[in-house]
Amino acid sequence: MKALVENYETKRNSALDFMKNGQLNAYFEALIEMNSYKKLMYTICAN
């Protein structure tokens, strides 16, 4: 779980950097990866 949270936070920070730099494609890809990490965290918490 701790690794998932760290990966989520890393992707979140990189997404913010991409947005500030105007790199929209990389920003959207980072958001998609954040969403997958969030789903995994919810699944682990539910079980």
The 8 nearest C-alpha neighbors of each residue, nearest first, counted from 0:
[[1, 3, 2, 4, 40, 43, 5, 44],
 [0, 2, 4, 3, 5, 6, 40, 7],
 [3, 1, 5, 0, 4, 6, 7, 8],
 [4, 2, 6, 0, 1, 5, 7, 36],
 [3, 5, 7, 1, 2, 6, 8, 0],
 [4, 6, 2, 8, 7, 3, 9, 1],
 [7, 5, 9, 3, 4, 8, 2, 10],
 [6, 8, 4, 10, 5, 9, 33, 36],
 [7, 9, 11, 5, 10, 6, 4, 12],
 [10, 8, 6, 12, 11, 7, 5, 13],
 [9, 11, 13, 7, 8, 12, 29, 14],
 [12, 10, 8, 14, 9, 13, 7, 15],
 [13, 11, 15, 9, 14, 10, 8, 16],
 [12, 14, 16, 10, 15, 11, 17, 9],
 [15, 13, 26, 17, 11, 12, 16, 29],
 [14, 16, 18, 12, 13, 17, 19, 11],
 [15, 17, 13, 19, 14, 18, 20, 12],
 [18, 16, 14, 22, 20, 26, 15, 19],
 [17, 19, 15, 21, 16, 20, 26, 22],
 [20, 18, 16, 17, 21, 15, 22, 14],
 [21, 19, 17, 18, 22, 16, 23, 15],
 [20, 22, 18, 19, 23, 17, 26, 16],
 [23, 21, 17, 20, 25, 24, 18, 26],
 [22, 24, 26, 25, 21, 27, 18, 17],
 [25, 23, 27, 26, 22, 28, 29, 17],
 [24, 26, 28, 23, 27, 22, 29, 17],
 [27, 25, 23, 14, 29, 17, 24, 28],
 [26, 28, 30, 24, 29, 25, 23, 31],
 [29, 27, 25, 31, 30, 26, 24, 32],
 [28, 30, 32, 26, 27, 31, 14, 10],
 [31, 29, 33, 27, 28, 32, 34, 26],
 [30, 32, 34, 28, 33, 29, 27, 35],
 [31, 33, 29, 35, 34, 30, 36, 28],
 [34, 32, 30, 36, 31, 35, 7, 29],
 [33, 35, 37, 31, 32, 36, 30, 38],
 [34, 36, 32, 38, 37, 33, 39, 31],
 [37, 35, 39, 33, 38, 34, 7, 40],
 [36, 38, 34, 40, 35, 39, 33, 41],
 [39, 37, 35, 41, 36, 40, 42, 34],
 [38, 40, 42, 36, 37, 41, 43, 35],
 [39, 41, 37, 43, 42, 38, 44, 36],
 [42, 40, 44, 38, 39, 43, 45, 37],
 [41, 43, 39, 45, 40, 44, 38, 46],
 [42, 44, 40, 46, 45, 41, 39, 0],
 [45, 43, 41, 42, 46, 40, 39, 0],
 [46, 44, 42, 43, 41, 40, 39, 38],
 [45, 43, 44, 42, 41, 40, 39, 0]]
